[in-house]
């Protein structure tokens, strides 16, 4: 049995749909490897509270009439299962700006010096979120890796972005979908007991 003291922080990286990573064009059916990790885009250095919620899809009860009485025979799930993961970021980056303005991917390679700016076209993208492979690493309070997962999904803003006197903390929603290439691993940290 793997026992951990819980997850205290999470790192999330993205291999975006259409990107070419180590000669692999990222699609739902083609996932690049994770070596080196810098090939994948890091979502944020500071992921806040994270909620992971499985969803089974809609369900239908199959009824049958027996002797004039209707009896429940089985339940059938319709549509694919998914997982909704919501989390906050402690900072705002080009990915947040892209989702907020629906601009499509924002290229920041030209902005190399302080004071440089990046120009992009608001509403130049689609209303869809950012699709791709998402790589999670979750750590316990002793900074030991306890869970790793790679799954296909779509990232969107969870509501809008609130600007005010406090630090802006955008809230994001990631929907993960079933895929035969997905993989998850749990690790036994040194602080575990059996």
N, C-alpha and C positions, 0 to 999 in steps of 0.2 A: 504494500500500500504506500502511495506517495502522500505524505502529509507536509503541508507547507504552512508557514505562518501568514500567508496571504500575499496578495499583490499590492505593492505600494506605488509602483510606477510602471508606465508602459511607453514603449517606443513604437512608432508606426512609420513604415516606409512604403512607397508607392512605385510600382512599375506601371506606367500609364499606357492605356490602350493606344496603339499606333507608334509608340517609341521603339527605337531599335537599340537593344542592349546586348552587347557581345554577339552581334549578327543575328539576334532573334527579334523579329517584329512581334511586339506584345499584342496578343489577341486573347480571347476567351479560351482558345484551344492551344495557345503557346505561351508558356511562362518561362522567362529567363531565369538562370540560376542566381543565387544571392551572393555570389563571390566575385568581386568584393562588394561589401554592403553599400559602398558609395555609389555603385551603379544605380541604385534605387534612390528616389527622392525622399528625403526625410520630411515628414509632415510638420513637425514642430519639435523644438527642444524641450518644450514644457507642455505635456498633455495633462489637463486637469482631471476632474472626476470623470470616470468612464463607466457606462452602464451597458451590459451585454444582455440582450433579450432574444431568446429563440422564438420564432413564429412558425407554426405548422401549416399555414395556408388555411383556406376555408374548408370546413368539414360538412359533410352531408350525412344524415341518418337514413339508412336504407330500411324501409318498413315492409312487412309482409303481413297479409291478412290470414289468420289461422282460426278457423271455427268462428268467424264473425268478429274476431278481435284483432286489432293491429298490434303486432309485436316488433320490437326493434331487433333486427337481425345483424346489422353491422354498421360501422361508421367508416366512411371513405373520405380521405383527404383529397381535396381538389387543388390543383395548382402547386407549384413548388414551395417547399419550406424555405425559410430565409432566417437571417439573424439581423436584428437592428442593434447597432452599437452607436450610442450617443456619447459625445465627449466634448470638453471645452479645450481651447488652446489659450495659453497665457499671452500669446502674441498674435499679430496679424501679418500674414505674408502674402506673396503674390497669388497663392492658391485661394486664399480667402477673398482677395480682391477680385479674382477671376470668377468665383462662384457668386459673389455679390453683384458684379456688373454684367454677368453673362457674356464675357468678352472672348471666351476661348482662351487657349494657353497664352500666358504673358511671357514674352522672352526678355529676360533680365540680363542677358550676356553683354549687352552694350553698356550697361551702367556699372562701370568698374571703379570710378572715383567718387568721392563724397561730392554731392551736389549734382551728379548726373541724374537724368530722369529717363523713365521708360514710357514710351507712348504706346497706347493700345486703343482699340475701338470698343467702347461699351456697346453691348448688344450685338457684337460681331461674331459671337459664338452661337451656342444653342441653349435651350432651356434645360437640357440634360445636365446631370452632374458629371463628375470626373469618374470615368470607369477605368478599371485596371486590376492588377494584382496587388493586394495589401499584405504586408509582412509585419506581424506583431511580435514583439518580444516583451514579456512581462517579468518583472523582478520583484523579489521580496525585500523586506526591510534591511537585510544584510547585503543587498545589491547582488544577489545570486539569481541567475536565470531560472525561472520555474516553469515558464510556458512559452512556446514558440508556435506560430501558426502562419500559414500563407493561404489566402483565399481570394477568390474573384468577387469584386463588389463595385458599388457605385457610391461616391461621396457627394453629399449635398449639404448646404447650410440648413441647420435646424432652426427655422425662423429667420429673422433678420439679424443684423449686427447693431447693437446698441452703442451709441457714442455719447459720452458725457464726461463728468468730472473724474470718473474712476477709470482704471485701466480697462481697455476694451478686451473682453474675453469671448470671442466668437464661439458659438455652439455648433457642432457639426453632427450630421447623421450619416452613418455608413451602413449600407445594406449589403450583407454578404449572401451570395447565392451558392447553391450546391454546384460542385464542379469536381470531376474525377481527378483533376490535378491538385486539388487542395490537400494540404497536409498539416497535421498538428502534432506537437511533441510536448510531453510534460517531463520535467527533469527532477531528479532527487537532489535537493540542496543539502549542504552539509548539516544544516540545522534540522533536518528531518528526523523523524523517529519512525520505526516500523511497527 
